[in-house]
């Protein structure tokens, strides 16, 4: 998500899109919520940025629709996305059961509606990441790549669930690759991290760079 997109004027948006094109950067857009006005806004932004994918979640800052309401909104707006050649990818996360999200996508049945797969999120709903991968595989349009792990809290009272250096956590990414087959299907693998504050800006930035480099090397090693 990039919150300023919601308030930038047309000139600022055009300048940003031109800068991305000049740098050879392909843009994907991210937001939260699927209320009609938000979907319309991000379809408009997709046109400005030549973006072919918008990532969102069912729940937004000001809306928590029922599955029935979500289906109604999506049925109403998906024809516009289809006509524009833009895909809407709904992210897996703990506030909606993966089975319910997949069922919603399947009921609507649009080639331009699918899943943004982030298996790390669903653990907070007591779902297993490998089960999330298996059940969403046919509908995945984008993947968030990060590793994750549990660590004991001080005194061994409880656990902390957070990010890990790629390849050192619990994520079975090779299972994801063999199940979803993103490289055969042209699905983007977007690198991100759950990186906690490391005590000071310099250490945090240095760690983030190390994790990013490690993740890219890991992805290349699995070609």
MIMI-434208 format. One line per 4 residues: number of its first residue (from 1); their letters; for each residue x, y, z of N, C-alpha, C. Coordinates in steps of 0.02 Angstrom, whole numbers, plus 50000, padded with zeros to 5 digits. Each point is the difference from the previous one (the first is absolute). Example, Ala and Ser with C-alpha at 12.3 -4.5 7.8 and 13.67 -1.06 7.14 Angstrom:
1> as> 50660 49716 50390 49955 50059 50000 50045 50060 50000; 49982 50053 49964 50042 50059 50003 49961 50055 50037
//
This chain:
1> xxxx> 50042 49941 50000 49958 50059 50000 50044 50062 50000; 49976 50052 49966 50034 50064 50002 49946 50053 50011; 49988 50018 50063 49943 50042 50018 49996 50065 49962; 50056 50035 49984 49993 50063 49964 49964 49995 49932
5> xxxx> 49997 49940 49972 49963 49993 49936 49928 50022 50007; 49971 49995 50060 49931 50018 50010 49989 50076 50001; 50053 50038 50008 49993 50073 50005 50039 50038 49947; 50043 49967 49961 50038 50034 49948 49955 50027 49946
9> xxxx> 50015 50060 49975 49959 50027 49946 50023 49971 49933; 49965 50017 49946 50013 49969 49935 50070 50015 49975; 50025 50060 50014 50068 50017 49977 50053 49959 50037; 49991 49992 50065 50048 49960 50038 49999 49927 49978
13> xxxx> 49941 49975 49985 49995 49930 49977 50034 49990 49933; 49989 50047 49954 50031 49995 49934 50076 50004 50006; 50024 50045 50043 50073 50006 50010 50029 49934 50027; 49965 49970 50049 50025 49938 50029 50000 49944 49949
17> xxxx> 49947 49996 49960 49996 49948 49948 50054 50009 49947; 50013 50062 49981 50053 50012 49951 50069 49982 50028; 50011 50015 50064 50064 49982 50031 50009 49925 50000; 49947 49963 50016 50005 49927 49999 50017 49974 49931
21> xxxx> 49966 50027 49949 50014 49978 49932 50072 50017 49979; 50023 50060 50019 50069 50019 49983 50051 49953 50032; 49984 49974 50059 50045 49955 50036 49990 49927 49982; 49953 49986 49956 49986 49931 49981 49968 49959 50054
25> xxxx> 49962 50033 50044 49968 49966 50057 49928 49982 49983; 49983 49937 50010 49930 49979 49993 49966 50008 50067; 49942 50032 49999 49964 50017 50062 49942 49952 50011; 49994 49976 50062 49939 49968 50024 49971 50045 50054
29> xxxx> 49934 50000 50007 49968 50043 50049 49972 49958 50057; 50004 50027 50061 49973 49965 50057 49956 50046 50042; 49945 49972 50025 49956 50037 50043 49966 49952 50048; 49953 50025 50039 49960 49958 50045 49927 50020 49991
33> xxxx> 49957 49950 49990 49929 50012 49992 49977 49990 49928; 49936 49982 49992 49973 49988 49933 49934 50037 49990; 49987 50052 50040 49940 50039 49988 50004 50031 49931; 49944 50009 49966 50001 50020 49929 50042 50062 49986
37> xxxx> 49995 50051 50042 50039 50061 49987 50075 49986 50002; 50021 49956 50044 50072 49984 50004 50022 49960 49939; 49959 49952 49979 50017 49962 49940 50003 50045 49939; 49954 50047 49996 50001 50047 49943 50063 50043 50002
41> xxxx> 50018 50025 50059 50059 50042 50007 50063 49962 49978; 50007 49938 50021 50061 49964 49984 50001 49974 49928; 49943 49992 49970 49999 49985 49929 50022 50062 49960; 49979 50058 50023 50023 50063 49968 50075 50007 50008
45> xxxx> 50026 49987 50061 50072 50004 50011 50038 49949 49958; 49972 49942 49992 50032 49949 49958 50009 50026 49929; 49951 50037 49975 50007 50030 49933 50056 50050 49997; 50007 50040 50053 50053 50051 50001 50069 49967 50001
49> xxxx> 50008 49947 50038 50065 49968 50010 50012 49941 49953; 49954 49987 49954 50006 49941 49956 50007 49936 50042; 49965 49998 50056 50005 49942 50045 49949 49948 49979; 50021 49938 49999 49955 49946 49980 49973 49961 50060
53> xxxx> 50022 50018 50062 49977 49965 50059 49988 50049 50057; 49943 49992 50033 49984 50036 50062 49991 49948 50054; 50035 50008 50056 49994 49955 50057 49958 50033 50054; 49952 49963 50027 49960 50028 50055 49980 49944 50048
57> xxxx> 49962 50020 50051 49973 49954 50050 49925 50014 50006; 49963 49952 50023 49928 50010 50007 49983 50056 50048; 50038 50006 50054 49986 50050 50051 50044 50061 49989; 49969 50059 50004 50037 50062 49992 49998 50041 50063
61> xxxx> 50029 50060 49999 50002 50043 50060 49930 50017 50026; 49952 50005 49954 49933 50022 50020 49945 49950 49981; 50019 49939 49984 49949 49951 49980 50021 49929 50018; 49952 49962 50024 50010 49929 50014 49939 49963 49973
65> xxxx> 49997 49993 49934 49940 49971 49969 49992 49926 50017; 49938 49977 50002 49987 49929 50003 50022 49969 49934; 50004 49934 49998 50018 49966 49937 49947 50014 49947; 49937 50004 50020 49948 50015 49951 50008 50070 49971
69> xxxx> 50014 50049 50044 50011 50068 49975 50062 50004 49957; 50054 49966 50021 50061 50000 49960 49987 49971 49931; 49963 49946 49996 49984 49970 49936 49960 50047 49956; 49953 50036 50030 49960 50047 49962 50043 50056 49971
73> xxxx> 50044 50028 50042 50044 50053 49976 50046 49976 49944; 50028 49941 50009 50047 49975 49949 49964 49984 49935; 49942 49970 50004 49961 49986 49938 49984 50065 49962; 49988 50052 50038 49984 50064 49969 50059 50033 49966
77> xxxx> 50059 49991 50028 50059 50037 49975 50046 49959 49956; 50000 49934 50005 50047 49960 49961 49994 50010 49925; 49941 50010 49971 49998 50012 49928 50043 50059 49978; 50006 50051 50042 50042 50058 49984 50074 49980 50000
81> xxxx> 50020 49959 50048 50069 49976 50002 50014 49956 49940; 49954 49957 49982 50010 49956 49943 50007 50041 49935; 49959 50050 49992 50002 50042 49940 50066 50039 49995; 50029 50015 50058 50063 50038 50001 50062 49955 50000
85> xxxx> 49990 49934 50005 50057 49955 50002 50038 50001 50065; 49967 50021 50054 50032 50005 50066 49975 49944 50044; 50046 49967 50035 49984 49946 50046 49995 50026 50071; 49950 49978 50036 49992 50015 50071 50018 49937 50040
89> xxxx> 50051 50006 50043 50023 49943 50040 49985 50012 50073; 49960 49956 50031 49980 50007 50069 50048 49960 50044; 50029 50034 50050 50053 49969 50039 49973 49952 50053; 50036 49945 50010 49986 49955 50056 50023 50033 50064
93> xxxx> 49956 50002 50049 50019 50028 50065 49952 49976 50053; 50018 50015 50063 49968 49965 50056 49928 50019 50012; 49976 50055 49974 49932 50022 50014 49948 49964 49959; 50021 49964 49949 49954 49962 49957 50028 49930 49990
97> xxxx> 49960 49949 50012 50023 49932 49990 50020 49990 49927; 50054 49964 49989 50023 49988 49931 49946 49966 49959; 49965 49953 50029 49947 49965 49963 49945 50047 49979; 49983 50049 50042 49949 50049 49983 50024 50045 49943
101> xxxx> 50064 50020 50002 50027 50043 49948 50001 49963 49933; 50022 49938 50001 50001 49960 49939 49929 49990 49974; 49953 49985 50044 49931 49991 49979 49972 50062 49967; 50016 50058 50027 49977 50063 49971 50027 50009 49929
105> xxxx> 50065 49988 49991 50031 50006 49934 49968 49951 49951; 49989 49939 50022 49972 49949 49955 49927 50016 49981; 49962 50027 50046 49930 50017 49984 49996 50055 49948; 50045 50048 50004 49999 50055 49951 50027 49976 49933
109> xxxx> 50051 49959 50001 50022 49967 49939 50028 50045 49946; 50037 50052 50020 50031 50045 49951 50074 49985 49993; 50025 49999 49938 50072 49990 49989 50041 50057 50028; 49968 50056 50014 50035 50059 50025 49992 50009 50075
113> xxxx> 49974 49950 50034 49996 50000 50073 50035 49939 50027; 50045 50010 50048 50036 49943 50027 50027 50014 50069; 50052 49964 50017 50029 50001 50067 50070 50029 49999; 50015 50044 50048 50068 50019 50016 50021 49955 50058
117> xxxx> 50045 49955 49987 50018 49947 50049 50053 50024 50048; 49981 50005 50063 50048 50014 50054 49986 49950 50056; 50032 49942 49998 49985 49947 50049 50018 50019 50071; 50044 50050 50009 50020 50019 50068 49941 50028 50039
121> xxxx> 49955 50036 49967 49946 50034 50035 49951 49953 50034; 49988 49942 49970 49945 49958 50023 50015 49962 50064; 50063 50000 50021 50019 49965 50062 49961 50030 50059; 49987 50065 49998 49963 50033 50054 49929 49976 50005
125> xxxx> 49976 49964 49949 49933 49970 50001 50005 49925 50015; 50059 49978 50020 50013 49929 50014 49992 49957 49938; 50016 50029 49941 50004 49962 49938 50073 49985 49985; 50012 49943 49969 50069 49983 49981 50017 50031 49933
129> xxxx> 50059 50030 49994 50020 50030 49937 49997 49952 49941; 50021 49937 50010 49999 49953 49943 49928 49986 49978; 49953 50000 50047 49930 49990 49981 49974 50060 49961; 50020 50059 50020 49981 50061 49964 50026 49998 49929
133> xxxx> 50062 49979 49991 50029 49994 49933 49961 49950 49958; 49986 49942 50029 49965 49948 49962 49931 50023 49977; 49964 50033 50044 49930 50017 49985 49993 50060 49953; 50051 50043 49997 49995 50060 49958 50036 49992 49933
137> xxxx> 50039 49947 49991 50047 49995 49944 49970 50018 49932; 49941 49974 49986 49970 50010 49933 49980 50072 49987; 49995 50040 50054 49974 50068 49992 50052 50054 50013; 50062 49981 50012 50052 50049 50019 50017 50045 49941
141> xxxx> 50002 50065 50014 50020 50050 49950 50064 50037 50019; 50018 49997 50064 50060 50034 50025 50021 49966 50065; 50065 50002 50015 50027 49968 50059 50041 50049 50040; 49991 50002 50066 50044 50037 50044 50051 49952 50029
145> xxxx> 50063 50016 49989 50055 49954 50018 50034 50025 50064; 49992 49962 50053 50037 50014 50062 50001 49936 50042; 50048 49996 50043 50004 49943 50046 49975 50023 50068; 49985 49952 50043 49970 50017 50065 50016 49944 50049
149> xxxx> 49997 50017 50064 50017 49951 50051 49972 50021 50068; 49996 49952 50045 49983 50014 50070 50064 50003 50041; 49999 50043 50051 50056 50004 50047 49972 50005 50070; 50034 49968 50047 49979 50005 50070 50010 50071 50026
153> xxxx> 49951 50024 50036 50008 50064 50034 50047 49992 50060; 50028 50054 50025 50044 49995 50059 49966 49963 50057; 50037 49957 50032 49972 49960 50055 49963 49940 49977; 49998 49989 49934 49966 49943 49970 49925 50000 50017
157> xxxx> 49971 50059 50002 49928 50007 50013 49968 50026 49936; 49973 49955 49959 49968 50020 49938 50049 50004 49942; 49973 50019 49942 50039 50003 49939 49989 50067 49964; 50048 50018 49960 49993 50056 49953 50001 49972 49929
161> xxxx> 49953 50020 49960 49997 49978 49930 50022 50059 49956; 50053 49990 49963 50026 50056 49961 50040 49976 49940; 50034 50047 49969 50037 49986 49940 50065 49963 50013; 50027 49970 49948 50064 49964 50003 50036 50010 49934
165> xxxx> 50065 49994 50003 50041 50002 49940 49979 49942 49954; 49991 50014 49935 49973 49950 49954 50042 49937 50002; 49966 49943 50008 50033 49936 50003 50018 49978 50070; 49990 50044 50050 50017 49984 50069 49939 49992 50044
169> xxxx> 49940 50011 49972 49939 49996 50039 49961 49936 49985; 49934 50005 50007 49956 49942 49994 49966 49994 49933; 50008 50049 49956 49964 50000 49937 50029 49948 49952; 49958 49954 49978 50021 49950 49951 49989 50029 49930
173> xxxx> 50046 50043 49979 49990 50035 49937 50006 49954 49940; 50038 49949 50006 50006 49952 49944 49933 49965 49989; 49963 49987 50053 49933 49972 49993 49955 50049 49962; 50006 50064 50018 49960 50051 49965 50018 50001 49925
177> xxxx> 50064 49997 49985 50021 50002 49930 49973 49940 49961; 50004 49941 50029 49978 49940 49965 49924 49997 49995; 49965 50031 50046 49927 49997 50001 49969 50055 49957; 50023 50061 50007 49972 50057 49964 50030 50008 49930
181> xxxx> 50064 49981 49992 50037 50006 49937 49998 50071 49973; 50020 50050 50040 49994 50069 49979 50041 50018 49938; 50058 49969 49992 50043 50020 49944 49975 49972 49934; 49966 49944 50003 49968 49974 49939 49938 50041 49982
185> xxxx> 49967 50028 50049 49938 50035 49990 50008 50075 49996; 50061 50025 50006 50011 50072 49995 49974 50039 50060; 50003 49970 50059 49976 50031 50061 50058 50035 50036; 49990 50062 50019 50053 50038 50033 50013 49974 50071
189> xxxx> 50064 50000 50019 50020 49985 50068 50029 50064 50030; 49962 50031 50044 50016 50066 50027 50035 49993 50067; 50061 50024 50005 50040 49993 50061 49977 50051 50052; 49984 49976 50059 49986 50045 50057 50025 49967 50064
193> xxxx> 49999 50038 50054 50026 49973 50064 49955 50018 50058; 50000 49957 50051 49977 50019 50066 50062 50013 50041; 50028 50059 49994 50062 50016 50034 49985 50046 50059; 50012 49977 50059 49989 50041 50060 50056 50051 50008
197> xxxx> 49987 50051 50039 50049 50051 50015 50062 49969 50033; 50058 50017 49974 50062 49969 50022 50039 50042 50050; 49967 50051 50029 50032 50040 50052 50023 50069 49977; 50017 50006 49936 50020 50065 49973 49991 49998 49924
201> xxxx> 49995 50059 49968 49987 50001 49928 50054 49964 49959; 50062 50010 50016 50054 49972 49960 49997 49923 50000; 49991 49971 50059 49998 49927 50004 49938 49973 49965; 49944 50035 50007 49939 49977 49968 50007 50002 49924
205> xxxx> 50028 50053 49973 50009 50006 49928 50050 49948 49975; 50054 49990 50037 50050 49950 49980 49969 49930 50000; 49960 49985 50050 49967 49934 50003 49950 49992 49943; 49963 50052 49986 49952 49996 49945 50035 49987 49933
209> xxxx> 50056 50034 49989 50038 49989 49938 50026 49929 49996; 50023 49974 50057 50025 49931 50001 49944 49951 49985; 49941 50010 50031 49943 49956 49988 49977 50003 49927; 50000 50060 49973 49979 50008 49930 50048 49963 49953
213> xxxx> 50064 50010 50011 50051 49967 49959 49995 49924 50007; 49991 49977 50061 49994 49928 50012 49938 49971 49965; 49944 50036 50003 49938 49976 49968 50008 49996 49925; 50030 50051 49970 50011 49999 49928 50046 49943 49979
217> xxxx> 50053 49989 50039 50045 49945 49986 49963 49933 50007; 49957 49995 50050 49962 49939 50010 49954 49987 49941; 49965 50052 49977 49955 49991 49943 50040 49980 49937; 50057 50029 49990 50041 49981 49943 50025 49929 50005
221> xxx> 50013 49977 50060 50026 49932 50010 49946 49947 49987; 49938 50021 49999 49945 49952 49989 49975 50002 49929; 50036 50033 49955 49979 50003 49930 50001 49930 49970
//
